[in-house]
Amino acid sequence: MDTSEPNLKHKLHNETALISWHELQRFFAQGAVVVVDASLDLVEIATFFAEDSVDKLQQYTESGAVAAPSNDKARDWYSANSELWSVVVAPYVLVQEREKP
């Protein structure tokens, strides 16, 4: 498989989907869910994960724009049965809140 960046971004973009928090709970329990702030491009961050670009991710993780969800946030999503944009970059499931209409 060609993993050049444009093809990888295209592949990841095609693999994004909406998923309910209820379906993500088991991944949260395993520590595999990563929240990407709505101000960031989910596919771009997923590309950094796929390429293991620690240097590119560092600024986002240090600022908290890319982080594990808090227990409070998980409870909020559960109560609201929230749907989140998601993309899998094994072993992680990256999620992002939908923009409010």
N, C-alpha and C positions, 0 to 999 in steps of 0.2 A: 504494500500500500504506500502511496506517495503521501508523505506527511509534511510536505512543504506548507508554509503558513496559510496561503490562500485556500488550498484544498482542505486543510484541517479546519479552518474557520467555516468553510462552506459545509463540511461534514457535521460540525458541532451545531451550526445554525439549523440544519435539517433535523437534528436530534432534540431540539428544544421542544418542550411541551408543557401544557398546563397540567398540574397535578394537585390533588387535594392534600391538605396537611394530614388528614387521617391516613392516607396511603403512605405518607412519609414518616410516620411515627417510629416505625421499627428502625429506619435508618438513623433517625435522631437518637434513639436509644443506643445505637452502636457507635455514636459519635462521628457519623459519616456525612452529616448535613453541614454545608457551609453556606452562609448567607452573603449575598453580594448586594451591596447598597444600590438602591434604585438609580442613583446618579451615575453608575458605571454601566458599561456594556457587558452584559452577562456572557456573551460569546467570546469577547476579548479576554475576559478573566478566565473563562474555561480553557481558552487556548494557552494561557500562561500556565495553568495547572497541567494540561496535557504535555506541554513542552518542558515541564519541571523548571520553569523560569523563576527561581527563588528571588533573584535580584529584581525582577519586574513586579513580583507580588509583595515584596517587603514593605513598600510604602503603604500599600492598601491594608495589609494585615496590621501594621503598626498603628495606623489611624483608626482601625476598627471598621473600615469600609468593607472588609472581607473577614468574616469571623464566624465562629460557631454561634448558633442562636442561643439566646438565654432561655432559661426555664420559663420565665415570665412571657417571653415572646411566643414560645411553643404553646403555652396555655392559651394565650390570646388567639393564636391561629386555630387551635383545637376548638375553642368556644365558638368562633366565627365560621368554622368549617371552611377556612380560607383556601383559595386556589392560588398557587404560586407558579411562576415560570420556573422550569427546571431543565437541567442538562446533567447527564452523568459523565463524569471523568473519573473512572474507577481509581481508587475505592470511594470517591466522594460523589455526593449529589449536591450540585450547586443550585441554589434557589434564589429567587428574587421576587419581591412583592410586585403584584400587578399595579400599574398606574391607575389611580382613581379617575373615573370618567368625569 
